[in-house]
Amino acid sequence: MATGEIPDPEFDESTSACSLDRREFLKLLGPGVYIFFSFDELSSFAQGRGGGSSYPEDFNAYLRIAPDGQVTGFSGKIEMGQGINAALAQMLAEELEVPYNSVHMVMGDTKLCPPDGGTNGSRSVRYFGPALRAAGAEAREVLIQLAAENLHLPPERLVAKDGIVSEKGNPAKRVTYGALAQGKTIEKHLAQKPGLKPPSAFQVCGKPLPRPDAMEKVTGKAQYAGDFRLPGMLYGRVLRPPAHGAKLKSIDASAVKEINNARVFQEGDFVAVVHELPDRANQALDRIKAQYEPANEKLDEKTIFQHLLDSADPQGSVVRESGDLAKGRELAALKFDETYYTPYVAHAPIETHTALAQVEADGATVWVSTQQPFGARTEIARTLGLSADKVRIITSFVGGGFGGKSQIVQAVQAARLSKMCGKPVQVAWTREDEFFNDTFMPAAVVKISSGLNASNQIVFWDYQVLFAGNRSSEPPYEIPHQRTVSRGAARGAPAAHPFGTGAWRGPGSNTNIFARESHIDLMAAKAGMDPLEFRLKNLNQADQTQKRIIRVLNAAAEKFGWKPSKAPSGRGHGVVSLDYLNTCVAAMAELEVDKKSGKIQVHRIVIAQDMGPVINPEGAKMQIEGGVTMGLGYCLAEEIHFIGGEIKDLNFDSYEIARFSWAPKIEVVLVDNPEIEPMGCGEPPITCMGGLMANALFDATGVRLNRLPLTPEQIKAKLEKS
């Protein structure tokens, strides 16, 4: 397919797969073998589904085997660089007993895929993976039964392998999956569901197989939402206010008439232009003169933290409480009280939010860069006054999401414009649009009070997190007397934030783990203990999660060559450990600080991760390396500057993300754990970076910074003061 072309639809776009009865669905897809699953059968595997939808009553996970033996798996998840198109294909191939390269995943198409709650939280392998594996396992057994009829043999004498069913001990007597599917439309259920393979039996999972999209991406053939074209398509640009909270008073669009074929649309505060050329659309938007009534909010990045402290619910909600804090305080020989701060951080994906909408009398099709295809379908249907089954969302490759592309404002804008002008409209945000409309990682505050007894064991822990949420707020250490309280909504609380906030890769955990692991190091230093030994001393082998943390700490220490020493040692070594949604991580770093400029240069990071059985080791390593590299950005530089609702950072000239020159040597240790189900991979590594950098900075210089990012200016000022 040539770049820029819309793929020729293989399926009728007039009917939603989610509203089809079984006969209509089979007619839509054509001949082949289909395996259907009732909702009840796989409900234990299903993740919460988004967009207000549910799976069809007849099935919630399915696959297609074509007459040529090729296999198509369907998933409501999307591919945004994390490599789940490979991992899910491996999981399906494993249970179905077909070659990996015969599996093709169709993802994020609301016409064809089972409804899904979105691609976020490192949940694709963890939640959708088991359902897909169950589909493959049942399909395999169904095919064996079909082969038994074809070969006139009892099923127990047959074995499936590489897309072929053959007689045990007589491989010449065989029939391929493709032959069983040839020209047939077959439905079949099993009375007894087969179990899933144990990790010890894996033949496809656990291997570093290549990603199916690698060649497309390195050759530039990969299709993103901005690459699609339709006949008669127009480019849309939407007017944005100078600041969040500003109210539109009036517009003068008379100058737009000087641009041939430019059209202006207004619907309340929604003002936009369209043109058949994108640069002319930009010029048309620039000619609109708009007057706004400014908002009076004067908060900025310096005053926001006191505002959060003043705005937070005084009581909050208790996340976890055990023991007696008063008793713990009595037992403490050393007590510690500190406050930690994290700022607003942008998602800053390289691909900006983009969508192409084609709204017609009987429905709409939208090609969109999104993490929430089914949420997008619901919102667009509501906006257009259509039922959800009349809207089809097609998700191409997504050029980075990090939680930010869970919002679909650009898709709604494109759909509104397409309806207004009667033609397909593509809306691709400029970099300035992207920064302005972003739902940032929320600024947050964490207050910690803790204590150690004479044996350097943590005896009490009183933790309050404000506006970050409670994910990763509970300490994974052995603490007899503890309380964790969450105060203030993590996202979008209008009384707290002057603009929108939302999930940012590892939502809440980046703040909570930075604060907790900084505080753990603070206690270790005051106790005169090596920070690794201090952590191990306060972990309990009898607790399964803590046992796993001990294991990854030891694995990281062995790889790093950790030599015990109390901090600050001057070596610039740091350590953290964590449990992120049942993925256990330990990381160690080596950095140096230019004491004249305050600049940090990270030389080496070792990260050990236990996420259960590893589906694709090479893909896992790439995800971990990517998380570490991205994490350097929010630790060392990234922060949104603002005055009230006015965003001061609208491009990369002032908003700095991680650079190639910052990249350290990254060594990944995958701690395989067949005792649990596969867990998430992509988000856990980034959540360790704040605490890791702060702890290594302290070890190098004796300077403890409680506020991210660890900028040269902040480090230099603290060094001069000390």
N, C-alpha and C positions, 0 to 999 in steps of 0.2 A: 504494500500500500504506500503510495507516495505521500511524503510529508505534506500536511495541510489538508488532506482529503478526509471527509467524513467516512468512516467505515460503512460499507454497504450493509444495511441491517439484514441479519439472517432471520429475524423474527418479526412477526406482525406487531407493529407498535400500537395498535388500537386497543389492545387488551392487556390488562395487568395480570402478571403471573399469580399475584397474590389473591386475585378474585376468580381465577379459573377453577372450574371443576376438573376432575382428573382427566376426563376425555378431552376437554379443550386444551389442557396443558400438553398432553401427548401429541395432539394434532399440531400444536405450535412447534414442537421440537422435531417431529418427524420420526423415522424408524430408528430403533435401537433398543437396548435393554435399560429399563429404568427401575431403580429401587426406591420405593417410597417408605416413609416412616411416619407413624402417627405421632401427634404431639406428645401424648402421654409416654410413648416409648422412649423418647429422647429428652424429656423435660429436665431430667437431672443433668444433662449436658449443656442445656441452653443458657446462654447469657441473657440478661435482661435486654429486651428488644426495644429499639428506639422508634421515634416517629409516631407513637400511638398505634402501631400496627402489631399484629401477631402473625405467627406462621399459619398457613392454610391448615384446615383441620386434617387433611389427609397426610401431610408430611411437614417436617421442619428441617430436614437435611436430605439432600439428594444428589445424585450423580447420573451421568449419561455415558453409556458405552456405545460408540458408533459402530456401524457395520465394518469399518476398517480396523477396529480394535482400539482406536484412540479414545481416551477417557476425558470427559469434561467434568470438573468439579465446580460447584457453585457456592459462593460465599458472599455474604453481605459486607464482609470486611473489605478494606481497600489497601492498595500498595502505594506507599509513599517513601520508598527507599529503604524500609526496614527489612525487606526480603521475605515477607510471609508468603509471597507467591511461590517461593521455593519450599519453605517449611511445610505449608499446608499440602502442597503437591507430594512431598515426601511422606507425610502422614497418611494420605489417601493411598498412595502407591504401596506403602507398607502393608496395610490391612487388605487391600484389594488383590495383592500379589500381581502387580503389573510393573513394567519398567518405569522408572522415574520419568524418562523422557517421553513417555506416551501420555502423560497427564498434563492437561491444560486447565488452569484455573480461570473461571469467569468471576470477576469480583466487582462489587459495588454497583451492580445493575439492578435497579429496583423492579424491573420487569421480569427478571429471570432468577434472582437470588433470594434466599430466605431472608426475611426481615432481621435487622441486627441493630444493636444499641450504639454502634459506632466503633471506630478503630482508635482505641485509646487505652491508657493504663497498662500497657504491655499484657493485654488480655487475649490476643488473637489465638495464639497457640494454647494458652491455658484454658480458654472457654470454648472457642469454636472447634479447636483441634479434636477434643474427645468426640464431639458430635460427628465430625467428618470421618474420624477413624471408625466409629460405630457404623456409619453408612458403608464404608469400604468393607468392613468385616462381614456385614450381612450380605452385601452384594456378592462377595466371594462365595459364600455358602449357597446363595441362590443359583449362581452360575454352576456350581458343582451339581446341584439338583437338575438343572437344565441339561447339563452334559450327561448325567446319568441316563436321562431319557434318550438323548441323542446316541449314546454309545451302547445303550442296552446293558448297563452295568449298575450295580448298587452304588449309592453315593459313597459308602464307606471304603470302597475300593479305588476311589479317585483322589487325586491331589491337584491343587491349583498352584501354578508357578509361572511367572513371566507372561501372564495373559493367556495361558494355555491350561486346559484341564486334561490330564492324562491318567491312564491306569497305573497304579503303583507297581513298579517293577517292569512295566511294559510301556515305556514312553512313546512307542510308535503308535499306540492306540490313543488318539488324542483328538481334541477339538479346540479351536481357538475361541476366545471371547468374541472376536469379530464374527466368526462363523455362527456362533449362537445368536448374535444380534442381527445377522444379515436379513434384511427385509422384514423384520418382526417388530412388533410393538408388544412388549411383554410386561405384565405386572405380576409381582409375586411377593408374598410375605412369608416369613418363617414363623412357625409356631413357637420355636425356642430361639432366643437371640444368642448369637455367639459372643464369647468374651473377647476382649482386646488382647493383643500380644503383650507379654511382659517385655521390658527392655532387653532382657537377655536373648530374646528371639529376634531382635531387630536386624533386618538385612539392608534396609534403605535408610531409615532414621539413624542418626548418629554418624552419618558420613558427610564429609564436606563437599557435597555435590554443587555444581555451578548453578547460579541463578538463571532462570529462563529469560530474564530481561537484560542480561549483561550486554549482549551484542547490540541490541537496540540502543542502549544508553551510551555506549562508548562510540557508536557511529553516528549519533544524532538522529536516529530514526524514531526514537521513542516519542509517542504522542502525549502531549499534555493539553490541558483545556484550551490554552492559547493557540494551539496549532490547528484547531479544527476550523473549517470553512464550509459555508453553505451558500448556495446560489442566492444572490440578492441580499447577502448579509450586511448589516450595518454595525458600526462600532459606536458604543455608547460611553459617555463620560458623565459622571454625576457630580453636581456641585456639592462641596462640603463646606461647612461653616469654619470660621477662623479658630473657633474653640468649642469644646464640648460645653453644652449648656447655653450657647448663644442662640437667640431666636431670630428667625428671618423676618425682617420688616417689609422689604420691598426688593424687586429686581427690575432691571432695565436690560432687556435682551435685544434691543433694536439693532445694535451693531452686528449681531449674528447674521442679519440679512445680507451683509457684504460677502458672506461665504456661500457660494453656490451649493444648493442641495442640503445645506445644514438645516436641521429642524430642532426646535426647542420644545420640551414638554415640561409642564408643571402640574403637580397634583399636591396641593398643600405645601409643605416644606420640601417636597421632593422636586428638584429641578435638575433636568438633564438635557443633553444634546445627543444627536446621532448624526452620523455621516458615513458614506461608503469608504472613506479613508481615515485611518486612525489619527494621523497628524492634523487633518482638517477638523476632526472632532475636538482635538485638544485646543486648536486655535479658536474654535467656536466657543468652547467653555470659557476660555480666557477673556472673551469679549463680553461676557455677562457681568454687569455691574450689580452687585448685591449689597444691601445694607442689613446689618445685624444689630440686634440689641444685645450687648455683651452680658455675660454672666458676671456676678460680683465676687465669685470665689477667688481667693488670693493665696491659697495653699501652694507650696512648692516642695521640692524634694528635701528641703531642710526642715520644714515645719510639719511635714506630714506625719511624722512618728508621734509627736505630742498630740496631734489631732486624733490619731488612732487610739492612743491611750485614753483620751477624753471621750471618744465615741463608743468604746467597747462596752458591751453588756457587763455590768459589775459582777454579776453572778456567773454567767457563762453556763456551759453544759459540761458535766463531768464525763470525761472519756474513760478514765480508769481510776479506781481508788482501792487501796488495800492497806491493812495495818492501821497505825495510829500516828499521824504526823507529829503530834505533841510528844509522844513517847520517843519517836525517832530523833527529835531535836534534843531530847534529854540525853540520848545515847551518843550524840555527836561530840567528838573532841575538836574537830575542825568544821567550820561552817562557811558556806560560800553563797553569795548573792550577786547575780550578774543579769544584765539585760542585753539582748542581741537584736539586731535590726537587719532587715533585707529590703531593698528598694523595688520599685516597679521595673520590670524587665520585659522587653519586647520579644515576640516570637521571631521576627526578622527572617522569614523563609526566603530563599533565593527566588522561588516562584511566588509572585504576588497572587492574591485571590483573583480568580478568573472564572468566568462562566459564559457559555453560549446557550441562549434560550431560543426555542422556536415554539411560539404559542399559536395554535390554530383553533378553529371553531370547536373541534371535538376533543381537544386536549393539548398537552405540552410535553416537549422533550427538552431536557436541559443537560448539557455536557458541563460538568462542574468539577472544580478542584476542591474536594471536601473530604473530611473525615466522617461525615454523617450523611450518607446518601438517603437514608430513610427519614431522618430528621429534616433534610432539605426537601424531600418530597412533600412531607406534611406541611411545612411552612409555605412552600410555593403554591400548593393546592389551596391553602387558606387565603393567600394573597390574591390569587386569581379567581376565587370563588368556585373552584372545581372540587370534585371528589378526588381522593388520593389515587384511586385507580386510573384516573385520567392523566396523571403526571408520571412521566418516566425520567428517572435520574440515571445518567450514564457517567460513571466515574472513570476517567482515564488515569494514567500515572499522575501522582500528586508530588509536586516538587518540594517536599518538606512541609510538615504540618505542625508538629510539636504541641498539639492541643489547640493552636490558634485557628486551624481550619475546621474546627467543630462549629464555628459560626459560619453562616452562609449568606451574609448580607449581599455580597456581589451577585449571587444567583437570583435572589429576590429582585435586585435592581434590574438585572438582565431580563427577567420574566416580565416585570412591569413594563419595561420599554418595548419589548417585543409585542406585548398586547396593545400598547398605545399606538405603535406605528405599523403594525400588521406585517412585520418582517422579522427574520431572525436577527437577534442583536447579541453581540459579544461585549461584555464588560470585563476589562482587565485593569485592575487597580494600578496606578502609578506607585512608585516607591513611597511617595508622600502620602497617598491614600492608604497604603498598607500600614504605615506607622500611625497615622491619625486614627484609623478605624480599628486598630488592634485592641484586643482584650488582654491587657497586660497581666503578667504574673503580679499578684497583689503585693503591695508593700505590706510589711508585717513586723510585729514585735513579739519577742519571746522573753519572758521573765522566769528565771530559774533560781530556786533556793534549794541548797542541798547540804549534806553533811557526811563526814567520815568518822568512824570510830577509831580507837587507838590502833586497830589492826589494819587500817586503811581500807575498810569495807564501807560501801555506801549504805548508810543506815536510814537516810530519808531523802526524798526527792519531791519537791513541790514545783510543778511546772505549769505555766500559763502561756498559751499561744493566742495571739490576737490577730485575727483576719488572715491567717494562713490555712486554717482548717486542721483537722485532727489526723490526717494521714501521716504515719511515721512519728506521731507525737509521743507514743508510749515507749518508755525506755526498754531496750531488749536485755537489760542487765538484771541481776539478782538483787532486788532492793526490797526489804521487808515493809517499809513504811513509805507509801508513795501516793501522789495524787496528780492527775493530769486533767487540766481544764481548758476547754476551747472557748474563747470569747470573741464574738464578732464573726459575721459571715465571711467565708473565704472569698466569695466571688460576687461582684456586682452590687454590694450594699450601698444604696445611694447616699445614705447619711455619712458614709465613711470615705468613699473614693470619689474623686472629681471626674472620673471617666470609667469606662467599662473595664472590668477585670475578668479573668477566666483561667482555665487550666493551662499550665505551662509545663512542659515535659517533666513528669514527676511532681504533679501539683501538690503543694503543701510540704512535701517531703524535703525539697531543697532548703526551705527555711528551717524546718524542724530538725533535720539532721545536722545542718550547719550549727545551729544553736547547741544541740545536745552534745555533739562530738567535740565542739570547742570547749564546752563546760567539763566534759569528762577529762580532757587534756589539762584543763586548768586545775582540776582536783589532783590529777596525777603529779603535776609539777609541784604543787604546794605540799604534797605528801612526800616529795623527793623520790618518786618511783618512775621507772621506765614506763612510758605510756602504753606499750604493748603488754607488759607484765601487769600493769594496773587493770587493764581491760580483762585479761585472763583471770585475774584474781576475783573479779566481780561478775564472772559468768559461771553458770552451774551446769555441769555435764549431765545432770539428771533431767534437765529441761531440754526437750527435743530441739527447739529453735536455738536455744543458747549453745547446745552441743554443735549445731551446724555452724554457728558463728565462730566458735572455737576452731572448728575445722578449717574454715576459710582464712581465719587469722594465721593459723599455723602454715597453711599453704602459701599465703602471701609472704610471710616472714622467711620461709625457706627460699622462695624464688628471689626475694629482694636481698637476702643476706643480712637480715636485720641483726644489729649488735646492740644489746641493751645499754641504755644510758639515760639518765634523767635529763629532762629538757629545762632550759635551752642548752644544747650541746655544741651549737655552732655549726653543726653538719647540715642543717636544713632538711631534716628527716621528719616526716609526718605519718600518722596512721589514723585510720577510722574503721569502724565496723558498723554494720546495719542489717536490718531485716526489712525489705521493701516488698510488701504484699506476698510474703513467703518466699522471696528470693533473697538469699543471704550473701552479703558482699563484705569483703575486706580489701582495703587499698592502702598502699604505702607510696610515698613520694620523696623525691630528692630535688631540692631547688636551691638557688642562691639568690641573694639580694644585693644589688648595687646600692650601697649605703649612701652614695652621693646623690643618686637620682631617685632612689626608692623603688626602682623597677625590679620585678620578679622575673627570673628565668627558670622555668621548670626543666630539669634535665631528664628525669626518669619517673615513670609511674608503673607500679605493679598492682594489678587488680585481680583478685580471686573471686569467683562467683559460683555459687551453688544454686542452680535453677532447676534441679531435678535432672531427668535424662535430657541430654542435649540433642536436639533434632538435627541441626546442621552446624557443626563446630566452626566452620569458616564463616558462616553467616553470623553466628553468635559473636565471634571475635570482632567482626566488622562493626556490629552494633555497639559493642562495648567500647571499642576504640573511638567510634563516632561520638558516643556519649561523653567520654572523657574529654575529647577535643572541644566539643560544644560547651562542656562545663567550664572550661578555662575562661570562656567569654564572660559568663555571669559572675564568676569569681573575681576576675581581675579587671574588668572594664565596664561591663554592660550596666547601664542605669538610664532610665528615662528622666529627662529634665523637663520641667513644666512650671507654668504659673497658672493656677486655677485649672481650667479646662484646655488651656493652650499648650499643645505639645511642642516643645522646642527642638526635639530630635526627629527630623523627618527624612533623614537619609543617612547613608553610611559615612558621610563626611564628619558628622558629629557623634554618631552612634557606632561604637567600635565593637565588632564581634571578633572572635578568635582568629588569629592570622596564622599562616603557615609557619612563620618564623617562631611562633610560640610553641609549636608542637614538640613535645618531648618524646623520648623513646617510651613506647607503651608495651608492656608485657602482660599478656592475659593468661590466667590460669583457670581453666574450666574444671570445676570440681564436680565430676559426674556423680549424680545421686539417684540410683534406680529405685530407692525406697519410696519416693513420692512421685506424683504426676508432674509432667512438664510445667514449669512456671514461666513468668515473663522474663524478658532479657533486656529490652532496649532502654527502659527508663531507670532501672536500679543504678547503673553506673554513674549517671550524671548527678544523682542525688548525694553522692559522697563527696563531691568536689569542693564544696564550700568549706566544710570542716577540714578536709585534707589539706587544702592550701593554707588555711588559717593556722593549723597546727604546725605545718612545716615552716611557715613564716616565723612563728614563735620560737621554734627550735633553732632557726638560723640567727635570729636577732634578739630574742628576748622580748619582742614587741607582740602584744596580744591585741588584735583588732576584733571588735565585736560587731562591726558593720561591714556588709558587703556593698560594693566590690572592694577588693584590696588594691586600691589604686596607688600609683607611685606617690601622688601628692599626700594621700593619707598616711602611707608608710613613712615618707620622709618627715612629715610633721611630727609623727609619734617618735621617730628616732631622735629628732632634734630636741624634743621635749624630755626624753628619757636621758 
